[in-house]
Amino acid sequence: MEIRLDQVTLEETDSRLTATPEELQPDLELAKLCSDVEYRLVHHRVDKEIFLSGRVSFILEFTCARCLENYRRNFLVPLNLVLQLVAEEQMEDADETDDEFIPYPESKPVYNLDRHLRDLITLEVPMKPLCRDDCAGLCSQCGANLNNSSCNCRTERTDPRWEGLRRLGNEN
């Protein structure tokens, strides 16, 4: 997704942009981007700063870490950036570690948002995706999905390493 900086004025302007998963190519290990990324953008310029704000919407598909079922989740995430236009020779001194204030050469007429969108999408992926908070998972004996039905497996298994301690408790 590109923003034409030479068209950004003092007046706030609304834009709608769309990027496909193929265009963004997010590097996701635990999820799959399964929709276009839509961005509603409000932008304006104040002197040598360009303010970009809006909301990004997309759908991610996950595999539940407990029951192994695939599920999808909709996201609507805010994104706020300020491009600080600087001369080429000042780019070396600019602090590029800030996520919201971005130094950008004023000689370049187009800014590409793809890197920010990829980062934004990646940050929404949980470390342990769950289809729901109370997911019961799979039966450790037969592999049945305990969210859909119960099974008749015997769940009372004791670790043989605790057998000596159990016998001590039975003597009293």
Secondary structure, DSSP 8 states (H G I E B T S, - for coil): -EEEGGG--SS-EEEEEEE-HHHH----SSEEE-S-EEEEEEEEEETTEEEEEEEEEEEEEEE-TTT--EEEEEEEEEEEEEEEEE-GGGTTTS----SSEEEEETT--EEE-HHHHHHHHHHTS-SS--SSTT---B-TTT--BTTT-----------GGGHHHHHHHHH-
